[in-house]
Amino acid sequence: MTLVWSKSDEPKHPQARDIKRNCGQLLGRTDELLPCLYIAQYGASGRTMRERTADAAAGLFVVGARTGSDRPGVALRVGLLLPLSLCRDEKARASLLEIPAVIENPQSTMSDRRRAVQAKLDEAFGGDLRIADKESLDGFFALRPGPGLFRRLHESFDYVTEVLDNPAGLVRITGSSRFDWRSYGELMEWYHSLRGSDRFGAWSALTPFFVCGNTGALHSYSTERWARAGLSRPAEEPAKWFVLRPGLLDAQLGIRLEMEKYGWAKLHLTLDDATATIHLSEVFDPFPELVAWGREIGEGDLPVEMEIDEEGQEAVLTVLRTDDPRRVLLRVTRKYENTTLLEGIVARATLAAALKAELIRFFTVEFDPQHWDLRGDPEDIEDDHVCVKDTVLNHPWLATADGANGPRGQDTEAP
């Protein structure tokens, strides 16, 4: 797909901070990656663009090609990046590295440039890679693979598996791996085992591109594009139909927040021996909702539910009433997956107090602003960081440090 953009869509002060990622959209300048071969599909979903880390999809990066005409835009691609700097075949690398100069020669015609570029591709791949029809050689152009291309790539090329991405600076390679696939079929099976088919059951094609420039990113693809859902009131009310089993004990509850790097943290929720770990992203900051969710629990204003966007998947935290106003059902699920990660009966006051205590501990002792706020103006970054911490700790519910859960220090039970 092609998304229209304008200068007004770009941030005035993209943050000069390193973001560790092994997938998703690259926001920084791609100088260190170029020139490269890019084996990718046309188009990228919103979820794919938002991702920053994934175990199975490591190396699937989104790079945009700038488009011309009267309405300039960014045509998105997602796939594997094979920088020529990582090519182990010296002859092939030398030939391919000459292509950018051929493209930029102002004295030659388009026909001359196409012939010259094709000659360099033939030197490197022996006829197994050809320029696609009607390509304009603008620095980001499509190619047609021959039957022997992927065997040659397997023998001589590595692909990028991890980077440090700086929206106001460069993308720097921090991890790479040998190109594992010996055929187009092998690559397609691997890719679509991760990505799935389209709504018609078809597999999207993967196209080789030669990229030596003309890349673009959608910097406005951020929190403002997906406003927080906030808190919600689930319709489910088990207390209308069921009572707790006599003798049922409360689950042993554990809540722990863990600071990560590059705009990430973790929330670990434990009930008895089962633990659900939820990834917290600075891009979709969950802390305002998490504090508000805890306050609703503390005041007995139930049922209440919140969603946490983990950049690619969503966790849903739900608290429901039971027939005992002192006890609640805590449930953690994956949205869209019909998967329950955690479920159990806990004391309402214990849940609220444990969450409050852990939020205070985390933001007082462990929270690292240098690895959380990645969007602020570099000139005001310290002020922004102080504001993030103070906003949470000065929330009226957390500021009640005596442990009381209800308003004005009263432990209010649900009716």
N, C-alpha and C positions, 0 to 999 in steps of 0.2 A: 504494500500500500504506500501511497505518497501522502504525507501530511503537510499542509501548507503552514508556513512559518513566516515570521517577520522579525525585524530587529527588536520590536517591542515585546516579543515573546521571550527573549533572552534575559537572564538575570543581569542587573546592573553590576553586581559585584559577585561573580561566581567565587565560591569559597576555595581558597588555596589550601586544601587539605587532602591528604592521601586517603583513598578509599580502597581497601583490599577487596578484590572480587575475583571469582573464577567463572563468572557468566554474567549475562545481562548487558545493558547498554553501556558503551564506553563514552564518557563525557569529556575526557581530556583530549589534548592533541595527540595524534597517532604517529608522530614522527619516528619513534623507535620501532614501530611495527612495520613501517613502509620502507621500500615496496614489499608487497606480499602477494601470495595467492590466497584467495578467500573462497572457501567452498561453502556456499550458503544457499538458503531458500529465499525467495522474494517474500517480503512482508515479515512483521513481527507483532505478536500480540502484546497487549498491555502488561499481562503477567510476565511474559518473557523479558520485557524491557525493565520491569521493576526488580527482577531478581539480581542479587549480588553474590550469593553463594549457594551452591548445590553440590551434593556428592556425585550423583550420577551424571549430571549435565555439565561437568567441568569442561571448559573450553568452548562452550557455545555462546559466543559474544555477538551482540547487536552492534552493527556499524551502519551508519546512514550514508547514502550517496546524495550529494547535493544535486538538485535538478534545476534546470534553467527555465526559460520562457518568461512570460509576464508575471507569473505567480510562482516564484521560487519556493522550493520545498525540500524535504528530506525524504528520500525513498529508502525505507528500512530493509535491512537484510539480517539474517541470523545464521551463524555457522562457525566454521573452524578457520582460524587465522594461521597461515603458514609463512612467516617472514622469510624473505630470501636470505637474511643474515644467518638463519639457522640451517640453511641448505648445506649438506655435506659433500655434494658433487660440485667441485670447483668449476668445472667447465660450464655446467648448467647455470650455476650461480652467476658467473661472469657474463654469460649471454643475457640472462634475464635482467641483470642490473643495468644493461645498456638501453633497455626499453624506454625508461623515462626521458632520456635525452632525445631519443627518436621522436617521441610524441611531441616534445616541446619545440622541435625544429620549425621555426616560422617560415623557412625558405622552401619547404616541401609541400606538395599537395596531399590531400587526404588519401588518395590512391597510393602515392609513394610511401606515406607513413604506414598504411596498412600492409603493404608488401614488406617493408623493412621490419615492422614488428613481427609479422608472421615468420620471417626468416630467423629472427632471434628465438622465437618459440620453437621452431624446427630444430635449431642447434641444441636447444636444451632438452626437448622431448621427442625428437625424431618423428614428427608428424602426429603425435598423440595429443596435441592441444592446438586448436585453431580458433581464430577470432570469430565470434558469432556474427551472423549477418546483421547489417545496419548499425553496428556499434560505431560510435563516433570517436573512440579513443580519447576520452576526456579525463583520464586518470583513474576511472573506476568503470571498467568495461567487462562485459561477459565474454566467456570463451566456451567452446564446444569440446568436450573430452572425447578422446579416442579410447579404444579398448585397452591400451597399455599404460594409460596415464596413472592409474592408482597404484599399479605395481611400481612405477618409477617414484611416485611420491613416498610409498612405503620404504623404498630403499634409501632415499636421500633426504627426506624432509622431516622436520619436527613441527608440531603445532603448539600454540600458546595455551597453557592451562591455568595460569594465574597472573594477575597484574596488580600493581598499585595505580589506581586511577585518580588523577587530580583534575577536577573540573576546571580549575583556572591554570592548569599547567599541562604536564605530559602524562601519558600512559606509559608506565615502565614495566617491562616483562620481569616477573619474579618466578615463573615456573613454565616448563615446557615438557613435552613428551613426544616420543617417536610416533609418526603417523602409522596407526596400527592396521589400516584396512588395505587389502591387496586388490580389491575390486569395488566398482560402484555399488554392486549389490550388497556387499558386506557393510559398506558405509550406510547405505539406506536402511538396512535392517537395524543397525545400531541406533541410528538417528531416530527412526520412527518407533522403536521400542521405548524411547524416552518421550518423544513429542506426540505420538499417536497419529491418527489419520484425521483428515478434515471431516466436515459434517456429512459429506457424501461417501465416506469410507475410503477416500483416495489418499495416497501418499504424495505430499508435495515434493516436487523435484528439487534436487540440489545442483546448483550451477557453479562452476568455477569462475571466479572473477580475478582479473589482474588489477591491483589497487596500488597506485603510487601517489594519490592525492584526491582532492575533491570530496573528502569525507565531511560529514556533518552530524550533529547530535541535536536532540530535542531537549534542551536544558529546562524548558518549562514543564517537562514531564515529572512533576514532583507533587508534594503534599497538596498544593492548591488544585491539582487536577482530580484528586480524590479526597474530598472533605471527609472528616471523621464521621462515622455513623452515629457516634455518641452512645448513650445508654438506651436500652429498649425494654419493654415490658413483654416478656414471652406470654403467649396465651395459655401455656400449660399450667394447670393447677392440680397437682396430684392430691392435695389435701381435700379436694371436693369429693374424691372417690375412695381414698385409701387411708388407712391408719398405719403407724409404724408398728412393726412386729414387737410384741412384748419381749423384753430382755435384750433388744438390739442395742449394742454399744455404739457410741460415737467412734468414728474412724480417728486414728491418730493423725493429726494434721501437721504438715510441714510446709513452710513458705520461705523460699530463698531467692533473692535477686543477685545476679552475678554480672559484673562489669566485663564487657569484652572490648575489642578494639574496632576502630574504623566505623563508628556509628552503630554498634551492636551491643545489646545486653541480653541476658536470659532470665526468664522467670521459671523457677522449679516449684511445682506444686506436688505435694506428696500426701497420699491417703494410705495409711498403714504401710504396706510394702511396695505400692505402685507409685511411680513418679511420672508426671508429664512435664516435659521441658518445652517452653514456648520461646521463640526467638523474638526479641524486641528490636525494632528498627527505628533509628532516628528519623528516617524519611517519613515514617508513619507513627510519630511519637505517641505511644499508648499511655503515658503516665497521667495526663489529665483525666482520661477516662478511668484509669485504674484507681486513682484517688477517689473520684466521684462514685465509682462502683462500690468501693469499700465503705464510703459514708452511708450510702443507701442501705447496705447490709447492717451497719452499725445502728442505724436508726430504725431498722425493721421495715423499711419501705420496700416490700417485696411483692411479686417476683421482680428480679432485675437481671439484665444480661448485657454483656459488652463483647465486641469483636476486637481482635488484635491482628493486624495485617503484618504477616511475616515476610513480605515481599515475595509473593508467589503462592502462598497458601494462607488461610485465615483460621485462627483459633477462636472459639466461642466459649466464654466463661459465663455460666448460668447459675443462679441461686434461686431455688424454688421453696415455697412454704411447705411445711408438713402439718400434720394435725397437732403437733406440739409447737407452740410459738417460740420455744427456746431452741428448737433444732431445725435445720434446713438441709435440703439436698443440694450438694455442690456437684456440678457436672462440667467437664471440659470436653468439647467436641471439635472436630474438623468440619468447617463449613464446606458444603458441596460434596463431601466424601462419605457422609453417613457413618462416620467413625467416632466412637466414644473413647477418649483417651483416659478419662478418669471420672469416677462417680462414687459418691458416698455420702453418708449422713454425718454432719458435724454440728457442734454447738454454734449457734449464730454469733453469740458474743465472742467466742473463742476465735472464730474465723475473722471477724472484724478486728479484734485486738491484735491477732498475729500479723495480719496484713499491715496494720498501722505501724506496729513495731518494726517490721522489716523495711518498710518504706523509709522510716526515720533513720534506721541503721544504715541502709544503703546510701541514702543521699548525704548522710553525715560523715560516713567513714569510707565508703568504697567508690562512690560515683566519681568518674573522671571526665570532666567537661572537655578536655582536649580530645577525647575519643567519642564524643556524642554530638555536639552541635556542629554539623558540617555545612550549614547553609548561611551562616551569618556574614555580615560585612567584615572583612579581615581587619579593618581599622577599629572596629568596635567589638572584636571577638571576646575579649575578656568580660566586657559588660554583658554581652549576650549570655556567656556561660554562667555568670553570677545570677542572672535573671532566671535561667532554667532551674537552677537549684533552689533559689529562694521561692519561686512560684510554687514548687511542690511543698517545701517545708513550711511555708507560711499559709498553706491552705487551712481554712478554719478547722477542718476535721483533724488534720495532723498536728495543728498547733495546740490541740487539747492533749497535752503530753502526759496527763495524769492517767491515761488509759480509759477514760470514760468514753462510751460509745455513742451516747445519745446527745441531743442538743443541750447546751448549758450544763453539761456534766451529768445528765440523767441517762441511765441505761434503759432506753425505751424498748419495750418488747412489742412485737407485732400483735395486733388484735387477734 
